[in-house]
Amino acid sequence: MIMTALSGALVPLTGLPHWIGDLAPALPAYWAVHGFQAALGGHPAGPYTHAVLAITAITAITVIAGAMAALGTLRRTPRRA
């Protein structure tokens, strides 16, 4: 819920501190809101495509980082006989 609030999905970014505006583009909810607005606003596919690509990139980075962390944990776990 905190990440959603910091992304500007619940409160406009203009009403939040400046540093949150710099952090928001790193959050998937920020791009989801922009893609949703572009899809409903009748804009051409450009902003919508940009939002989808950003969400895909953030998801890929998260999945890779999670897999690397899981593999690191498995390697450090002692094996049972």
N, C-alpha and C positions, 0 to 999 in steps of 0.2 A: 504494500500500500504506500510505503514511503517513496519507493521509486516512481510510482504513478504520480504522486503529488509533486515530486521534483521534476517530472517531465513536462509539466504544464498541462496535463490532461484534466486536472481538477480545478486549477487556478491559472489564469493567464500569467505567462512568464513576466509580463510587464509589472505585475503586482508583487513579484518575488524579488529577493536580493539579486544583484547583478551576477554574482558567482554561480547562482543556480542556472541562469541563462547560458553560461559557458559550459556547464555540466550537462544540461538537458540533451543535447544532440548525441550523447553517448548512451542514452537510455532507449530501449525499444519502444516504449510507450510514446515518446516524443514523435518518432517516425510513424507510428500507427495513427496518431491523431492527425498528423500532416497528410498522410495518405488518405485517411477517411475524409478530411476536409476537401482534398483535391478531387476525390471520386464524387462527392456530393455537390461540389461547387461547379461542376461542368467544365472544369479546366481540361486542357489537353492532357494526354497521357504522360507528359514530361514529369510533373511533380509527383504523380502517383507512382511512376516507375522508379523514380529516385528514392521514394520512401520504401518501396518493396526491396530494392537493392540494399539499402542501408539496414533494414531489418534482417535480411538474409546474411549480410556480412557479420552483423553483431551475433546472430545465432551461430554461425559457423565458428567464429572465434570462441564463443562460450563452450560449444560442444568439444572443440579441440582441446581447450584448456581443461575441461572436465575430464576428458579421456586421459590426458597426460597426468593429471593429478591422481586419477584412479589407478593407472598403471604404476605410478610411483609408490602408491600405498601398497599395492599388491606385491611389489618387489621387496618392500621392507618388512612385510608380514612373514613371520617364521612359519614354515611348513610343518604340518603335523604328520607323524609317521603312521 
